[in-house]
Amino acid sequence: MARTCTLQQEKRAGARDESVAAEPARSAEARSRCGAGAASHRRRRPGGKMAAGFKTVEPLEYYRRFLKENCRPDGRELGEFRTTTVNIGSISTADGSALVKLGNTTVICGIKAEFAAPPTDALDKGYVVPNVDLPPLCSSRFRSGPPGEEAQVASQFIADVIENSQIIQKEDLCISPGKLAWVLYCDLICLDYDGNILDACTFALLAALKNVQLPEVTINEETALAEVNLKKKTYLNIRTHPVATSFAVFDDTLLIVDPTAEEEHLATGTLTVVMDEESKLCCLHKPGGSGLTGGKLQDCMSRAVTRHKEVKKLMDEVIKSMKPK
């Protein structure tokens, strides 16, 4: 049975979660500044239609007026994530699955396990094959046909995270060296695209892998065929828990976390940091754009450590609720 859990920020949940304690709470003064900035903006541009028109004509300047007050048009602080929701075991026909919502961005991951011959250069290993799909249904920016550049970049990013973090030892997927191994096909499909696809995909993959159960398989020595015992299943041995944290860079200096699609479009650069539970850097994704100083990069890594604790706690709560009492 599927289980869902949500991580909300203070103003949406009423009380800040313990795992967010490392993130400074928004002061009354900060809230007042944000509100005052928005009110001042409304006074300068009377009427909702005027404000919408200004945003359409000068979207970057529109954002800058909010960023100067250390807030964003959606009401978040610069270092604040959108509400995060995870549902584990959402696809009954998959061997493991999870659905993750990061604000409006929604990604579902389904994992199917199949038999395959081990690689010729690694006879004691199995396979993990990720694929990210960005179909037209998730956003009008994507078209039908072969995977576009963004989908290919996301697929390669997930493959790099799997390899660098060693989330699964591929030796654990070997059934019989040189004869038979498991191949895990990890299909990640975006249902609604509103920015920060890499964070959502990484979280969905991790949650789905935690949900996978593989049956016991033995090789019959007489027939050389695989015999599957569906009554005896075991969970995968998840060795690390990589969590991605993405940032957008505005005007080459200002950093905001969890950017929306509009913020990504206006930003001068983006950065994604992947950390594990031991605060080790698993992956760093910087696709061009504005450069960052060493101090700014260290700030990003520190925020990524805090975000890891938030996500890990959220996922543990869901898994705990799934266990029979």
Phi and psi restraints in degrees (value plus and minus 20) as a CYANA .aco file:
   2 ALA   PHI     -94.0   -54.0
   2 ALA   PSI     129.1   169.1
   3 ARG   PHI    -151.8  -111.8
   3 ARG   PSI     124.3   164.3
   4 THR   PHI    -144.0  -104.0
   4 THR   PSI     124.1   164.1
   5 CYS   PHI    -164.7  -124.7
   5 CYS   PSI     128.4   168.4
   6 THR   PHI    -148.0  -108.0
   6 THR   PSI     117.8   157.8
   7 LEU   PHI    -127.2   -87.2
   7 LEU   PSI      96.2   136.2
   8 GLN   PHI    -137.7   -97.7
   8 GLN   PSI     133.6   173.6
   9 GLN   PHI     -99.7   -59.7
   9 GLN   PSI     146.9   186.9
  10 GLU   PHI     -74.7   -34.7
  10 GLU   PSI     -66.1   -26.1
  11 LYS   PHI     -92.5   -52.5
  11 LYS   PSI     -38.5     1.5
  12 ARG   PHI    -116.3   -76.3
  12 ARG   PSI     -49.6    -9.6
  13 ALA   PHI    -118.8   -78.8
  13 ALA   PSI     -36.7     3.3
  14 GLY   PHI      73.2   113.2
  14 GLY   PSI     -49.3    -9.3
  15 ALA   PHI    -164.7  -124.7
  15 ALA   PSI     113.0   153.0
  16 ARG   PHI     -92.8   -52.8
  16 ARG   PSI     114.2   154.2
  17 ASP   PHI     -89.1   -49.1
  17 ASP   PSI     129.7   169.7
  18 GLU   PHI     -75.3   -35.3
  18 GLU   PSI     -58.0   -18.0
  19 SER   PHI     -88.5   -48.5
  19 SER   PSI     -30.2     9.8
  20 VAL   PHI    -121.3   -81.3
  20 VAL   PSI     -12.7    27.3
  21 ALA   PHI     -79.9   -39.9
  21 ALA   PSI     -50.5   -10.5
  22 ALA   PHI     -90.7   -50.7
  22 ALA   PSI     -37.2     2.8
  23 GLU   PHI    -110.5   -70.5
  23 GLU   PSI     100.4   140.4
  24 PRO   PHI     -79.1   -39.1
  24 PRO   PSI     113.0   153.0
  25 ALA   PHI     -89.3   -49.3
  25 ALA   PSI     128.7   168.7
  26 ARG   PHI     -89.5   -49.5
  26 ARG   PSI     105.6   145.6
  27 SER   PHI     -96.5   -56.5
  27 SER   PSI     142.2   182.2
  28 ALA   PHI     -82.5   -42.5
  28 ALA   PSI     -54.5   -14.5
  29 GLU   PHI     -84.5   -44.5
  29 GLU   PSI     -61.9   -21.9
  30 ALA   PHI     -84.6   -44.6
  30 ALA   PSI     -62.3   -22.3
  31 ARG   PHI     -82.2   -42.2
  31 ARG   PSI     -59.4   -19.4
  32 SER   PHI     -84.2   -44.2
  32 SER   PSI     -60.8   -20.8
  33 ARG   PHI     -82.9   -42.9
  33 ARG   PSI     -63.4   -23.4
  34 CYS   PHI     -81.8   -41.8
  34 CYS   PSI     -65.7   -25.7
  35 GLY   PHI     -85.0   -45.0
  35 GLY   PSI     -59.6   -19.6
  36 ALA   PHI     -85.5   -45.5
  36 ALA   PSI     -59.4   -19.4
  37 GLY   PHI     -82.1   -42.1
  37 GLY   PSI     -63.4   -23.4
  38 ALA   PHI     -86.1   -46.1
  38 ALA   PSI     -60.8   -20.8
  39 ALA   PHI     -85.4   -45.4
  39 ALA   PSI     -60.9   -20.9
  40 SER   PHI     -81.8   -41.8
  40 SER   PSI     -60.1   -20.1
  41 HIS   PHI     -82.8   -42.8
  41 HIS   PSI     -59.4   -19.4
  42 ARG   PHI     -87.4   -47.4
  42 ARG   PSI     -55.4   -15.4
  43 ARG   PHI     -86.7   -46.7
  43 ARG   PSI     -58.3   -18.3
  44 ARG   PHI     -90.5   -50.5
  44 ARG   PSI     -51.7   -11.7
  45 ARG   PHI    -141.9  -101.9
  45 ARG   PSI      58.2    98.2
  46 PRO   PHI     -82.8   -42.8
  46 PRO   PSI     118.2   158.2
  47 GLY   PHI      72.5   112.5
  47 GLY   PSI     118.8   158.8
  48 GLY   PHI     -82.7   -42.7
  48 GLY   PSI     -56.4   -16.4
  49 LYS   PHI     -86.8   -46.8
  49 LYS   PSI     -57.5   -17.5
  50 MET   PHI     -84.7   -44.7
  50 MET   PSI     -62.9   -22.9
  51 ALA   PHI     -84.1   -44.1
  51 ALA   PSI     -62.5   -22.5
  52 ALA   PHI     -84.3   -44.3
  52 ALA   PSI     -57.9   -17.9
  53 GLY   PHI     -86.9   -46.9
  53 GLY   PSI     -60.6   -20.6
  54 PHE   PHI     -82.6   -42.6
  54 PHE   PSI     -60.5   -20.5
  55 LYS   PHI     -84.3   -44.3
  55 LYS   PSI     -56.6   -16.6
  56 THR   PHI     -91.2   -51.2
  56 THR   PSI     -61.3   -21.3
  57 VAL   PHI     -98.6   -58.6
  57 VAL   PSI     -63.1   -23.1
  58 GLU   PHI    -148.3  -108.3
  58 GLU   PSI      49.0    89.0
  59 PRO   PHI     -82.1   -42.1
  59 PRO   PSI     -58.1   -18.1
  60 LEU   PHI     -88.1   -48.1
  60 LEU   PSI     -63.8   -23.8
  61 GLU   PHI     -84.9   -44.9
  61 GLU   PSI     -55.0   -15.0
  62 TYR   PHI     -79.6   -39.6
  62 TYR   PSI     -65.3   -25.3
  63 TYR   PHI     -88.5   -48.5
  63 TYR   PSI     -59.6   -19.6
  64 ARG   PHI     -79.3   -39.3
  64 ARG   PSI     -55.8   -15.8
  65 ARG   PHI     -84.7   -44.7
  65 ARG   PSI     -51.7   -11.7
  66 PHE   PHI     -98.4   -58.4
  66 PHE   PSI     -62.9   -22.9
  67 LEU   PHI     -82.6   -42.6
  67 LEU   PSI     -50.4   -10.4
  68 LYS   PHI     -82.8   -42.8
  68 LYS   PSI     -45.3    -5.3
  69 GLU   PHI    -117.3   -77.3
  69 GLU   PSI      -6.0    34.0
  70 ASN   PHI      39.0    79.0
  70 ASN   PSI      17.2    57.2
  71 CYS   PHI    -166.2  -126.2
  71 CYS   PSI     154.1   194.1
  72 ARG   PHI    -142.9  -102.9
  72 ARG   PSI     142.7   182.7
  73 PRO   PHI     -76.6   -36.6
  73 PRO   PSI     -47.4    -7.4
  74 ASP   PHI    -105.5   -65.5
  74 ASP   PSI     -14.8    25.2
  75 GLY   PHI      74.0   114.0
  75 GLY   PSI     -27.1    12.9
  76 ARG   PHI     -99.8   -59.8
  76 ARG   PSI     133.3   173.3
  77 GLU   PHI     -94.7   -54.7
  77 GLU   PSI     149.0   189.0
  78 LEU   PHI     -84.1   -44.1
  78 LEU   PSI     -52.5   -12.5
  79 GLY   PHI    -121.6   -81.6
  79 GLY   PSI       1.9    41.9
  80 GLU   PHI    -125.9   -85.9
  80 GLU   PSI     112.6   152.6
  81 PHE   PHI    -105.8   -65.8
  81 PHE   PSI     136.5   176.5
  82 ARG   PHI     -93.2   -53.2
  82 ARG   PSI     144.5   184.5
  83 THR   PHI     -77.0   -37.0
  83 THR   PSI     112.0   152.0
  84 THR   PHI    -133.6   -93.6
  84 THR   PSI     109.0   149.0
  85 THR   PHI    -148.2  -108.2
  85 THR   PSI     117.7   157.7
  86 VAL   PHI    -150.8  -110.8
  86 VAL   PSI     116.2   156.2
  87 ASN   PHI    -144.1  -104.1
  87 ASN   PSI      98.9   138.9
  88 ILE   PHI    -124.3   -84.3
  88 ILE   PSI     117.1   157.1
  89 GLY   PHI      60.7   100.7
  89 GLY   PSI      13.6    53.6
  90 SER   PHI    -101.1   -61.1
  90 SER   PSI     -36.2     3.8
  91 ILE   PHI    -135.4   -95.4
  91 ILE   PSI      88.7   128.7
  92 SER   PHI     -89.9   -49.9
  92 SER   PSI     -43.6    -3.6
  93 THR   PHI    -108.2   -68.2
  93 THR   PSI     -24.4    15.6
  94 ALA   PHI    -115.7   -75.7
  94 ALA   PSI     139.8   179.8
  95 ASP   PHI     -97.1   -57.1
  95 ASP   PSI     -38.7     1.3
  96 GLY   PHI    -185.8  -145.8
  96 GLY   PSI     123.2   163.2
  97 SER   PHI    -177.8  -137.8
  97 SER   PSI     140.0   180.0
  98 ALA   PHI    -181.2  -141.2
  98 ALA   PSI     128.8   168.8
  99 LEU   PHI    -142.1  -102.1
  99 LEU   PSI     109.4   149.4
 100 VAL   PHI    -142.8  -102.8
 100 VAL   PSI     112.9   152.9
 101 LYS   PHI    -137.1   -97.1
 101 LYS   PSI     108.2   148.2
 102 LEU   PHI    -141.8  -101.8
 102 LEU   PSI      71.7   111.7
 103 GLY   PHI      46.5    86.5
 103 GLY   PSI    -145.3  -105.3
 104 ASN   PHI    -106.1   -66.1
 104 ASN   PSI     -41.6    -1.6
 105 THR   PHI     -84.9   -44.9
 105 THR   PSI     104.0   144.0
 106 THR   PHI    -148.9  -108.9
 106 THR   PSI     106.7   146.7
 107 VAL   PHI    -150.6  -110.6
 107 VAL   PSI     114.7   154.7
 108 ILE   PHI    -136.8   -96.8
 108 ILE   PSI     117.4   157.4
 109 CYS   PHI    -140.0  -100.0
 109 CYS   PSI     106.7   146.7
 110 GLY   PHI    -141.0  -101.0
 110 GLY   PSI     114.8   154.8
 111 ILE   PHI    -139.0   -99.0
 111 ILE   PSI     108.1   148.1
 112 LYS   PHI    -137.1   -97.1
 112 LYS   PSI     114.4   154.4
 113 ALA   PHI    -124.9   -84.9
 113 ALA   PSI     108.5   148.5
 114 GLU   PHI    -154.3  -114.3
 114 GLU   PSI     144.7   184.7
 115 PHE   PHI    -104.6   -64.6
 115 PHE   PSI     128.7   168.7
 116 ALA   PHI    -178.9  -138.9
 116 ALA   PSI     139.2   179.2
 117 ALA   PHI     -94.9   -54.9
 117 ALA   PSI     119.3   159.3
 118 PRO   PHI     -80.8   -40.8
 118 PRO   PSI     137.7   177.7
 119 PRO   PHI     -79.6   -39.6
 119 PRO   PSI     125.7   165.7
 120 THR   PHI     -85.6   -45.6
 120 THR   PSI     -45.3    -5.3
 121 ASP   PHI    -116.6   -76.6
 121 ASP   PSI     -18.9    21.1
 122 ALA   PHI    -171.7  -131.7
 122 ALA   PSI      60.4   100.4
 123 LEU   PHI     -89.6   -49.6
 123 LEU   PSI     -31.6     8.4
 124 ASP   PHI    -130.0   -90.0
 124 ASP   PSI       3.2    43.2
 125 LYS   PHI    -147.0  -107.0
 125 LYS   PSI     137.8   177.8
 126 GLY   PHI    -127.6   -87.6
 126 GLY   PSI    -178.7  -138.7
 127 TYR   PHI    -152.2  -112.2
 127 TYR   PSI     128.6   168.6
 128 VAL   PHI    -148.7  -108.7
 128 VAL   PSI      96.6   136.6
 129 VAL   PHI    -138.5   -98.5
 129 VAL   PSI      80.4   120.4
 130 PRO   PHI    -109.0   -69.0
 130 PRO   PSI     131.8   171.8
 131 ASN   PHI    -169.9  -129.9
 131 ASN   PSI     106.4   146.4
 132 VAL   PHI    -123.5   -83.5
 132 VAL   PSI     107.8   147.8
 133 ASP   PHI    -135.1   -95.1
 133 ASP   PSI     104.9   144.9
 134 LEU   PHI    -135.2   -95.2
 134 LEU   PSI      64.1   104.1
 135 PRO   PHI     -98.8   -58.8
 135 PRO   PSI     145.0   185.0
 136 PRO   PHI     -79.4   -39.4
 136 PRO   PSI     -45.0    -5.0
 137 LEU   PHI     -86.8   -46.8
 137 LEU   PSI     -41.6    -1.6
 138 CYS   PHI    -106.7   -66.7
 138 CYS   PSI     -43.1    -3.1
 139 SER   PHI    -188.3  -148.3
 139 SER   PSI     127.4   167.4
 140 SER   PHI     -91.8   -51.8
 140 SER   PSI     -30.8     9.2
 141 ARG   PHI     -94.9   -54.9
 141 ARG   PSI     -34.9     5.1
 142 PHE   PHI    -125.3   -85.3
 142 PHE   PSI     131.3   171.3
 143 ARG   PHI    -141.7  -101.7
 143 ARG   PSI     138.2   178.2
 144 SER   PHI     -89.0   -49.0
 144 SER   PSI     139.8   179.8
 145 GLY   PHI      96.5   136.5
 145 GLY   PSI    -179.5  -139.5
 146 PRO   PHI     -80.2   -40.2
 146 PRO   PSI     136.4   176.4
 147 PRO   PHI     -76.4   -36.4
 147 PRO   PSI     114.1   154.1
 148 GLY   PHI     -98.4   -58.4
 148 GLY   PSI     159.5   199.5
 149 GLU   PHI     -81.5   -41.5
 149 GLU   PSI     -62.3   -22.3
 150 GLU   PHI     -85.7   -45.7
 150 GLU   PSI     -58.7   -18.7
 151 ALA   PHI     -86.3   -46.3
 151 ALA   PSI     -59.8   -19.8
 152 GLN   PHI     -86.4   -46.4
 152 GLN   PSI     -60.6   -20.6
 153 VAL   PHI     -83.5   -43.5
 153 VAL   PSI     -62.1   -22.1
 154 ALA   PHI     -85.2   -45.2
 154 ALA   PSI     -60.7   -20.7
 155 SER   PHI     -82.5   -42.5
 155 SER   PSI     -63.4   -23.4
 156 GLN   PHI     -87.0   -47.0
 156 GLN   PSI     -56.9   -16.9
 157 PHE   PHI     -80.8   -40.8
 157 PHE   PSI     -67.2   -27.2
 158 ILE   PHI     -83.3   -43.3
 158 ILE   PSI     -59.3   -19.3
 159 ALA   PHI     -82.5   -42.5
 159 ALA   PSI     -60.0   -20.0
 160 ASP   PHI     -85.8   -45.8
 160 ASP   PSI     -59.6   -19.6
 161 VAL   PHI     -83.3   -43.3
 161 VAL   PSI     -63.5   -23.5
 162 ILE   PHI     -81.4   -41.4
 162 ILE   PSI     -64.0   -24.0
 163 GLU   PHI     -91.7   -51.7
 163 GLU   PSI     -66.3   -26.3
 164 ASN   PHI     -95.1   -55.1
 164 ASN   PSI     -54.4   -14.4
 165 SER   PHI    -102.9   -62.9
 165 SER   PSI     -38.5     1.5
 166 GLN   PHI      35.5    75.5
 166 GLN   PSI      22.9    62.9
 167 ILE   PHI     -76.0   -36.0
 167 ILE   PSI     -54.3   -14.3
 168 ILE   PHI    -153.9  -113.9
 168 ILE   PSI     113.4   153.4
 169 GLN   PHI     -98.4   -58.4
 169 GLN   PSI     100.5   140.5
 170 LYS   PHI     -83.9   -43.9
 170 LYS   PSI     -39.1     0.9
 171 GLU   PHI     -84.6   -44.6
 171 GLU   PSI     -47.5    -7.5
 172 ASP   PHI     -88.4   -48.4
 172 ASP   PSI     -36.8     3.2
 173 LEU   PHI    -113.8   -73.8
 173 LEU   PSI     -20.6    19.4
 174 CYS   PHI    -102.4   -62.4
 174 CYS   PSI     109.1   149.1
 175 ILE   PHI    -113.3   -73.3
 175 ILE   PSI     -68.5   -28.5
 176 SER   PHI    -163.7  -123.7
 176 SER   PSI      94.3   134.3
 177 PRO   PHI     -71.0   -31.0
 177 PRO   PSI     107.7   147.7
 178 GLY   PHI      58.2    98.2
 178 GLY   PSI     -25.9    14.1
 179 LYS   PHI    -138.9   -98.9
 179 LYS   PSI     -71.4   -31.4
 180 LEU   PHI    -169.4  -129.4
 180 LEU   PSI     122.3   162.3
 181 ALA   PHI    -170.1  -130.1
 181 ALA   PSI     141.8   181.8
 182 TRP   PHI    -105.6   -65.6
 182 TRP   PSI     124.1   164.1
 183 VAL   PHI    -142.0  -102.0
 183 VAL   PSI     104.4   144.4
 184 LEU   PHI    -120.8   -80.8
 184 LEU   PSI      91.5   131.5
 185 TYR   PHI    -109.5   -69.5
 185 TYR   PSI      92.7   132.7
 186 CYS   PHI    -125.8   -85.8
 186 CYS   PSI      80.9   120.9
 187 ASP   PHI    -118.0   -78.0
 187 ASP   PSI      98.8   138.8
 188 LEU   PHI    -131.0   -91.0
 188 LEU   PSI      97.5   137.5
 189 ILE   PHI    -137.5   -97.5
 189 ILE   PSI     106.7   146.7
 190 CYS   PHI    -104.5   -64.5
 190 CYS   PSI     102.6   142.6
 191 LEU   PHI    -114.6   -74.6
 191 LEU   PSI     -46.9    -6.9
 192 ASP   PHI    -169.7  -129.7
 192 ASP   PSI     102.4   142.4
 193 TYR   PHI    -126.0   -86.0
 193 TYR   PSI      97.1   137.1
 194 ASP   PHI    -161.9  -121.9
 194 ASP   PSI      28.8    68.8
 195 GLY   PHI      65.7   105.7
 195 GLY   PSI     145.5   185.5
 196 ASN   PHI      34.6    74.6
 196 ASN   PSI      27.6    67.6
 197 ILE   PHI     -88.1   -48.1
 197 ILE   PSI     -49.8    -9.8
 198 LEU   PHI     -88.5   -48.5
 198 LEU   PSI     -60.8   -20.8
 199 ASP   PHI     -82.5   -42.5
 199 ASP   PSI     -65.1   -25.1
 200 ALA   PHI     -85.1   -45.1
 200 ALA   PSI     -61.3   -21.3
 201 CYS   PHI     -86.4   -46.4
 201 CYS   PSI     -62.2   -22.2
 202 THR   PHI     -83.5   -43.5
 202 THR   PSI     -63.4   -23.4
 203 PHE   PHI     -85.7   -45.7
 203 PHE   PSI     -63.8   -23.8
 204 ALA   PHI     -83.2   -43.2
 204 ALA   PSI     -60.8   -20.8
 205 LEU   PHI     -82.3   -42.3
 205 LEU   PSI     -68.5   -28.5
 206 LEU   PHI     -80.5   -40.5
 206 LEU   PSI     -65.3   -25.3
 207 ALA   PHI     -84.7   -44.7
 207 ALA   PSI     -58.6   -18.6
 208 ALA   PHI     -88.4   -48.4
 208 ALA   PSI     -60.5   -20.5
 209 LEU   PHI     -82.8   -42.8
 209 LEU   PSI     -55.9   -15.9
 210 LYS   PHI     -86.1   -46.1
 210 LYS   PSI     -38.3     1.7
 211 ASN   PHI    -114.8   -74.8
 211 ASN   PSI     -31.0     9.0
 212 VAL   PHI     -92.9   -52.9
 212 VAL   PSI     113.4   153.4
 213 GLN   PHI    -145.7  -105.7
 213 GLN   PSI     106.1   146.1
 214 LEU   PHI    -126.7   -86.7
 214 LEU   PSI     117.2   157.2
 215 PRO   PHI     -94.0   -54.0
 215 PRO   PSI     139.6   179.6
 216 GLU   PHI     -91.9   -51.9
 216 GLU   PSI     113.3   153.3
 217 VAL   PHI    -149.2  -109.2
 217 VAL   PSI     112.4   152.4
 218 THR   PHI    -148.3  -108.3
 218 THR   PSI     136.5   176.5
 219 ILE   PHI    -121.7   -81.7
 219 ILE   PSI     100.7   140.7
 220 ASN   PHI     -90.8   -50.8
 220 ASN   PSI      98.8   138.8
 221 GLU   PHI     -85.6   -45.6
 221 GLU   PSI     -49.4    -9.4
 222 GLU   PHI     -97.5   -57.5
 222 GLU   PSI     -64.3   -24.3
 223 THR   PHI    -118.4   -78.4
 223 THR   PSI     -34.4     5.6
 224 ALA   PHI      42.3    82.3
 224 ALA   PSI       2.7    42.7
 225 LEU   PHI    -124.0   -84.0
 225 LEU   PSI     135.1   175.1
 226 ALA   PHI    -101.4   -61.4
 226 ALA   PSI     115.8   155.8
 227 GLU   PHI    -136.0   -96.0
 227 GLU   PSI     102.9   142.9
 228 VAL   PHI    -125.7   -85.7
 228 VAL   PSI     109.3   149.3
 229 ASN   PHI    -126.5   -86.5
 229 ASN   PSI      75.3   115.3
 230 LEU   PHI     -90.7   -50.7
 230 LEU   PSI     -35.1     4.9
 231 LYS   PHI    -100.9   -60.9
 231 LYS   PSI     -33.1     6.9
 232 LYS   PHI    -142.4  -102.4
 232 LYS   PSI      81.8   121.8
 233 LYS   PHI    -139.8   -99.8
 233 LYS   PSI     130.3   170.3
 234 THR   PHI    -151.7  -111.7
 234 THR   PSI     128.6   168.6
 235 TYR   PHI     -95.6   -55.6
 235 TYR   PSI     135.8   175.8
 236 LEU   PHI     -85.7   -45.7
 236 LEU   PSI     130.5   170.5
 237 ASN   PHI    -108.2   -68.2
 237 ASN   PSI      74.4   114.4
 238 ILE   PHI    -102.7   -62.7
 238 ILE   PSI      92.2   132.2
 239 ARG   PHI    -107.9   -67.9
 239 ARG   PSI     -51.2   -11.2
 240 THR   PHI    -156.7  -116.7
 240 THR   PSI     144.9   184.9
 241 HIS   PHI    -146.3  -106.3
 241 HIS   PSI      60.4   100.4
 242 PRO   PHI     -90.6   -50.6
 242 PRO   PSI     116.6   156.6
 243 VAL   PHI    -150.8  -110.8
 243 VAL   PSI     111.6   151.6
 244 ALA   PHI    -115.2   -75.2
 244 ALA   PSI     122.5   162.5
 245 THR   PHI    -151.8  -111.8
 245 THR   PSI      99.5   139.5
 246 SER   PHI    -126.8   -86.8
 246 SER   PSI     127.8   167.8
 247 PHE   PHI    -151.1  -111.1
 247 PHE   PSI     131.1   171.1
 248 ALA   PHI    -136.2   -96.2
 248 ALA   PSI     123.4   163.4
 249 VAL   PHI    -126.9   -86.9
 249 VAL   PSI     105.7   145.7
 250 PHE   PHI    -130.3   -90.3
 250 PHE   PSI     113.8   153.8
 251 ASP   PHI      33.0    73.0
 251 ASP   PSI      12.8    52.8
 252 ASP   PHI      49.3    89.3
 252 ASP   PSI     -22.5    17.5
 253 THR   PHI    -153.8  -113.8
 253 THR   PSI     -54.9   -14.9
 254 LEU   PHI    -107.6   -67.6
 254 LEU   PSI     109.2   149.2
 255 LEU   PHI    -127.8   -87.8
 255 LEU   PSI     114.8   154.8
 256 ILE   PHI    -148.9  -108.9
 256 ILE   PSI     126.3   166.3
 257 VAL   PHI    -116.0   -76.0
 257 VAL   PSI     139.5   179.5
 258 ASP   PHI      28.2    68.2
 258 ASP   PSI      41.6    81.6
 259 PRO   PHI     -90.2   -50.2
 259 PRO   PSI     124.9   164.9
 260 THR   PHI     -98.0   -58.0
 260 THR   PSI     154.3   194.3
 261 ALA   PHI     -80.8   -40.8
 261 ALA   PSI     -59.5   -19.5
 262 GLU   PHI     -86.7   -46.7
 262 GLU   PSI     -60.8   -20.8
 263 GLU   PHI     -86.4   -46.4
 263 GLU   PSI     -58.2   -18.2
 264 GLU   PHI     -82.1   -42.1
 264 GLU   PSI     -58.7   -18.7
 265 HIS   PHI     -87.1   -47.1
 265 HIS   PSI     -56.7   -16.7
 266 LEU   PHI    -105.3   -65.3
 266 LEU   PSI     -38.9     1.1
 267 ALA   PHI     -88.8   -48.8
 267 ALA   PSI     134.9   174.9
 268 THR   PHI    -110.3   -70.3
 268 THR   PSI     -22.4    17.6
 269 GLY   PHI     159.5   199.5
 269 GLY   PSI     141.8   181.8
 270 THR   PHI    -154.1  -114.1
 270 THR   PSI     139.3   179.3
 271 LEU   PHI    -169.0  -129.0
 271 LEU   PSI     116.4   156.4
 272 THR   PHI    -145.2  -105.2
 272 THR   PSI     105.9   145.9
 273 VAL   PHI    -133.1   -93.1
 273 VAL   PSI     110.1   150.1
 274 VAL   PHI    -134.7   -94.7
 274 VAL   PSI     101.2   141.2
 275 MET   PHI    -141.5  -101.5
 275 MET   PSI     135.3   175.3
 276 ASP   PHI    -126.7   -86.7
 276 ASP   PSI    -195.7  -155.7
 277 GLU   PHI     -89.5   -49.5
 277 GLU   PSI     -35.1     4.9
 278 GLU   PHI    -116.4   -76.4
 278 GLU   PSI      -5.1    34.9
 279 SER   PHI      41.7    81.7
 279 SER   PSI       8.6    48.6
 280 LYS   PHI    -111.1   -71.1
 280 LYS   PSI     120.3   160.3
 281 LEU   PHI     -96.6   -56.6
 281 LEU   PSI      99.1   139.1
 282 CYS   PHI    -114.9   -74.9
 282 CYS   PSI     -54.6   -14.6
 283 CYS   PHI    -181.7  -141.7
 283 CYS   PSI     125.6   165.6
 284 LEU   PHI    -153.7  -113.7
 284 LEU   PSI      98.8   138.8
 285 HIS   PHI    -135.7   -95.7
 285 HIS   PSI      92.9   132.9
 286 LYS   PHI    -152.7  -112.7
 286 LYS   PSI      69.5   109.5
 287 PRO   PHI    -100.6   -60.6
 287 PRO   PSI      48.8    88.8
 288 GLY   PHI      52.9    92.9
 288 GLY   PSI    -178.0  -138.0
 289 GLY   PHI      60.1   100.1
 289 GLY   PSI    -179.9  -139.9
 290 SER   PHI     -82.8   -42.8
 290 SER   PSI     121.7   161.7
 291 GLY   PHI     -99.8   -59.8
 291 GLY   PSI     143.1   183.1
 292 LEU   PHI    -145.8  -105.8
 292 LEU   PSI     122.7   162.7
 293 THR   PHI     -94.4   -54.4
 293 THR   PSI     145.5   185.5
 294 GLY   PHI     -80.4   -40.4
 294 GLY   PSI     -57.1   -17.1
 295 GLY   PHI     -85.4   -45.4
 295 GLY   PSI     -62.7   -22.7
 296 LYS   PHI     -84.5   -44.5
 296 LYS   PSI     -60.6   -20.6
 297 LEU   PHI     -83.9   -43.9
 297 LEU   PSI     -59.5   -19.5
 298 GLN   PHI     -85.2   -45.2
 298 GLN   PSI     -56.9   -16.9
 299 ASP   PHI     -81.9   -41.9
 299 ASP   PSI     -61.0   -21.0
 300 CYS   PHI     -83.3   -43.3
 300 CYS   PSI     -62.3   -22.3
 301 MET   PHI     -87.2   -47.2
 301 MET   PSI     -56.4   -16.4
 302 SER   PHI     -85.5   -45.5
 302 SER   PSI     -61.9   -21.9
 303 ARG   PHI     -86.4   -46.4
 303 ARG   PSI     -53.5   -13.5
 304 ALA   PHI     -86.5   -46.5
 304 ALA   PSI     -55.0   -15.0
 305 VAL   PHI     -84.2   -44.2
 305 VAL   PSI     -63.4   -23.4
 306 THR   PHI     -85.2   -45.2
 306 THR   PSI     -61.7   -21.7
 307 ARG   PHI     -83.2   -43.2
 307 ARG   PSI     -56.8   -16.8
 308 HIS   PHI     -79.1   -39.1
 308 HIS   PSI     -63.2   -23.2
 309 LYS   PHI     -82.9   -42.9
 309 LYS   PSI     -59.4   -19.4
 310 GLU   PHI     -82.8   -42.8
 310 GLU   PSI     -69.9   -29.9
 311 VAL   PHI     -87.2   -47.2
 311 VAL   PSI     -61.9   -21.9
 312 LYS   PHI     -82.4   -42.4
 312 LYS   PSI     -61.7   -21.7
 313 LYS   PHI     -85.2   -45.2
 313 LYS   PSI     -61.5   -21.5
 314 LEU   PHI     -80.2   -40.2
 314 LEU   PSI     -65.9   -25.9
 315 MET   PHI     -87.5   -47.5
 315 MET   PSI     -59.2   -19.2
 316 ASP   PHI     -82.3   -42.3
 316 ASP   PSI     -56.5   -16.5
 317 GLU   PHI     -84.1   -44.1
 317 GLU   PSI     -61.1   -21.1
 318 VAL   PHI     -86.1   -46.1
 318 VAL   PSI     -66.9   -26.9
 319 ILE   PHI     -83.7   -43.7
 319 ILE   PSI     -59.2   -19.2
 320 LYS   PHI     -83.0   -43.0
 320 LYS   PSI     -58.0   -18.0
 321 SER   PHI     -90.4   -50.4
 321 SER   PSI     -38.8     1.2
 322 MET   PHI    -104.7   -64.7
 322 MET   PSI     -40.1    -0.1
 323 LYS   PHI     -93.3   -53.3
 323 LYS   PSI     118.2   158.2
 324 PRO   PHI     -84.5   -44.5
 324 PRO   PSI     117.6   157.6
